[in-house]
Amino acid sequence: MQKAKELPLQREMKIRKIGRAVGFESAAYFTRCFKKMTQLSPQEFRDGKRVAAEALE
């Protein structure tokens, strides 16, 4: 899941491709597992990280 947490920061990569890159066949199952581990969906995680990065600039 650590790799999955890094990949959502890449805006050009779709969530389903991130799931496949870390070994999930189903985007829905990847999203479910990601949310269980982080309490955020991959999209929420991506949006939150982007906001935090912009605040540091």
C-alpha positions as CSV (number, residue, x, y, z in Angstrom):
1,M,0.0,0.0,0.0
2,Q,3.0,2.4,0.5
3,K,3.5,2.4,-3.3
4,A,-0.2,2.9,-3.8
5,K,0.0,6.0,-1.6
6,E,2.8,7.5,-3.7
7,L,1.2,6.9,-7.1
8,P,-2.0,8.9,-6.5
9,L,0.2,12.0,-6.4
10,Q,0.8,11.5,-10.1
11,R,-2.3,13.3,-11.5
12,E,-1.8,11.9,-15.0
13,M,-2.2,8.3,-13.8
14,K,-5.8,7.0,-13.4
15,I,-6.8,5.4,-10.2
16,R,-7.6,2.1,-12.0
17,K,-4.0,2.1,-13.4
18,I,-2.6,2.7,-10.0
19,G,-4.6,-0.3,-8.7
20,R,-3.2,-2.5,-11.5
21,A,0.3,-1.2,-10.9
22,V,0.2,-2.5,-7.3
23,G,-1.4,-5.8,-8.1
24,F,-5.2,-5.3,-8.0
25,E,-7.3,-6.6,-10.9
26,S,-10.4,-4.7,-9.8
27,A,-10.4,-0.9,-9.4
28,A,-13.3,-1.2,-7.0
29,Y,-11.5,-3.7,-4.8
30,F,-8.3,-1.5,-4.9
31,T,-10.4,1.5,-3.8
32,R,-12.0,-0.5,-1.0
33,C,-8.7,-1.7,0.3
34,F,-7.0,1.7,0.0
35,K,-9.9,3.3,1.9
36,K,-9.7,0.6,4.6
37,M,-6.0,1.4,5.1
38,T,-6.0,5.2,4.9
39,Q,-9.7,6.1,5.7
40,L,-9.6,8.0,2.4
41,S,-10.4,7.0,-1.2
42,P,-7.5,7.2,-3.6
43,Q,-9.1,10.3,-5.1
44,E,-9.6,12.0,-1.7
45,F,-6.0,11.1,-0.8
46,R,-4.8,12.6,-4.0
47,D,-6.8,15.8,-3.6
48,G,-5.7,16.1,0.1
49,K,-2.1,15.6,-0.7
50,R,-2.2,18.1,-3.5
51,V,-3.8,20.7,-1.2
52,A,-1.1,20.1,1.5
53,A,1.7,20.4,-1.1
54,E,0.3,23.7,-2.4
55,A,0.1,25.1,1.1
56,L,3.8,24.5,1.6
57,E,4.7,26.5,-1.5
